[in-house]
Amino acid sequence: MTRSEDERAIDAVVHAFFQAFGNKGGVRPDLDALRALFLAEGVIIKTCGEPPTIYDLRSFIEPREKLLTSGELVDFSEEEVSARTDLFGNIAQRFCVYRKSGLLSGQRFEARGTKSIQLVKTPAGWKISAVAWDDEREGLSVPPAQDVPRRSL
């Protein structure tokens, strides 16, 4: 099955989203790239076993920029492990398993979770309209059926 131009474009947007946070090897994270990937009115929602925290783009970027550039979180990377994209016309839903790792306050960590990413096709290309995520924790693991390695971009 041949992947469509839209599917490849969505893959590129999601890949750039995950890459924006990385600071491995002293690289400065490119959180400004998020502004180009999202609609201006984009919404980001963190759940992670707590009441949802809802961010607009500015309130999402500011604390992460501080965390990723202050030395508190170093050697950080985040990437998709598996993904499913449902596409209809000018809307798409990406449901993915991701992993992240780094050194937080001197302590090595690794974690996994899922993200639900909503995208819309605009005259400027595919843009993220919303992201929601939850991380694995005691009593909550990614189901094996969702944890299938994804194809490379």
C-alpha positions in Angstrom: 0.0 0.0 0.0 1.4 3.4 -1.0 1.2 6.1 1.6 -0.4 9.3 0.4 1.2 12.8 0.3 -1.1 13.8 3.1 0.1 10.8 5.3 3.7 11.7 4.6 3.1 15.3 5.5 1.3 14.3 8.8 4.3 12.1 9.6 6.6 15.0 9.1 4.6 17.3 11.3 4.4 14.8 14.1 8.1 13.9 13.8 8.9 17.6 14.1 6.7 18.0 17.1 8.6 15.2 19.0 12.0 16.5 17.8 11.3 20.1 19.1 11.8 19.0 22.7 15.2 17.2 22.3 18.3 18.5 24.0 20.7 15.5 23.7 24.3 16.3 23.3 23.8 19.9 24.4 21.5 20.7 21.5 19.1 23.6 22.2 15.5 22.4 21.9 13.6 24.1 19.1 10.4 24.9 20.9 9.8 27.9 18.6 9.2 25.3 15.9 6.0 24.4 17.8 4.4 27.7 16.8 4.8 26.7 13.1 3.4 23.2 13.7 0.2 24.3 15.6 -2.8 26.4 14.8 -2.5 29.6 16.8 -5.5 28.5 18.8 -4.1 25.0 19.5 -4.8 23.2 22.8 -2.5 20.9 24.7 -3.9 18.7 27.5 -1.8 16.7 30.0 -3.6 14.1 32.0 -1.1 11.6 33.5 -3.3 10.3 36.3 -4.2 13.8 37.5 -7.0 16.2 36.7 -6.4 17.5 33.2 -4.1 20.5 32.8 -5.1 22.5 29.7 -2.6 24.7 28.0 -2.7 27.1 25.1 0.5 27.2 23.1 2.3 29.9 25.1 1.5 28.4 28.5 2.7 25.0 27.3 6.0 26.3 25.8 7.2 28.6 28.6 7.7 26.1 31.4 9.2 23.5 29.0 11.6 26.0 27.6 12.8 26.8 31.1 13.1 23.1 32.1 14.9 22.1 28.9 17.4 25.0 28.8 18.1 25.5 32.5 20.1 22.3 33.0 17.4 20.7 35.1 16.5 18.3 32.3 19.3 17.3 30.0 20.0 14.6 27.5 16.3 14.5 26.8 14.7 12.9 23.8 11.1 11.9 22.9 10.0 9.8 20.0 7.1 7.8 18.6 7.3 4.1 19.0 4.1 3.2 17.2 1.3 5.2 15.5 -2.0 5.0 13.8 -3.4 7.8 11.7 -7.0 8.1 10.6 -7.5 10.6 7.8 -10.7 12.0 6.3 -10.6 14.9 4.0 -9.0 17.8 5.8 -8.9 16.3 9.3 -6.7 13.6 10.8 -6.3 11.9 14.1 -2.9 10.4 15.2 -2.9 8.0 18.1 0.6 7.1 19.1 2.8 5.4 21.7 5.9 7.4 22.6 8.9 7.1 24.8 11.0 9.7 26.4 14.2 9.6 28.4 16.7 12.0 29.9 18.4 13.2 33.1 16.0 15.1 35.3 17.7 16.8 38.3 20.6 14.4 38.1 18.4 11.3 37.9 18.2 9.1 34.8 14.6 8.3 33.7 12.7 6.6 31.0 8.9 6.7 30.5 6.3 5.8 27.9 2.8 6.9 27.2 0.3 7.7 24.5 -0.6 10.9 22.7 -3.7 11.8 20.7 -2.9 14.4 18.1 -5.6 16.1 16.1 -4.6 17.8 12.8 -6.3 19.9 10.2 -5.2 20.7 6.7 -4.9 24.4 6.1 -3.8 26.4 3.0 -0.3 26.4 4.7 -0.4 22.6 5.2 -1.2 20.2 8.0 -1.3 21.9 11.5 -1.9 20.5 14.9 -5.1 21.7 16.5 -4.9 19.6 19.7 -2.7 17.2 21.6 -3.7 15.2 24.7 -1.4 12.7 26.5 -1.2 10.3 29.3 1.8 8.4 30.6 2.2 4.8 31.8 2.2 4.4 35.6 1.4 1.7 38.1 -1.9 0.1 37.0 -1.8 1.6 33.5 0.4 0.2 30.7 0.2 0.7 26.9 -1.8 -2.3 25.5 0.4 -4.7 23.5 -1.8 -4.2 20.4 -0.8 -0.5 20.3 2.8 -1.1 21.0 3.9 -2.2 17.5 7.0 -0.5 16.1 6.1 2.1 13.5 7.5 2.4 10.0 10.3 4.9 9.5 9.5 8.3 8.0 
